[in-house]
């Protein structure tokens, strides 16, 4: 199994508060991704990174920002959490440019009240 | 925008039965991955197929990539309760020699195998 951890695994917060989720990998993979998974929508890409300090938006990036200051860590920040951001968040990593095979972390369940 | 449609959306069967789930698109993919996700966990990679017509077997699971690389199927023989989970397919766009970065995911087939 790829060495990917996410923290926290569960979080309950209130509307309007900032939240940061962390993804940590020990595989030295170049590419990292943040997804959210919701019933009826499947996995949707929020942001991704193709190197240290190189990031780009996915399909549902509004209300989210990311940072990657070193290869092993990719942070997802909700500047002001809203109830619509209640979801399960997954981090993924990849290093295979021909197949783009991705390996997923265990997820963070976020509830915004 | 590339789309992947999975069918059926839900499938409930008895232990020992065979089943096939499908992943279809009108777009060509350079590769396709199948994942299984169990409740409370992240998706786990089962297989990657890259060549049109390719067939890969993983114990009782058989994966096939369509000849035109637009579709794929997953066949499970003699299903067991441990096969229960959400099966996701994901496709990578045609590789141009650069970096693709992004996969297109289907919404999944939720399989329940009853003892």
Interface residues (C-beta under 8 A of the other chain):
Chain A: X1 X31 X40 X41 X42 X43 X45 X48 X50 X56 X58 X90 X92 X97 X98 X99 X100 X101 X102 X103 X104 X105 X106 X107
Chain B: X30 X31 X33 X35 X40 X41 X42 X43 X44 X45 X48 X50 X88 X90 X92 X95 X99 X100 X101 X102 X103 X105 X106 X107 X108
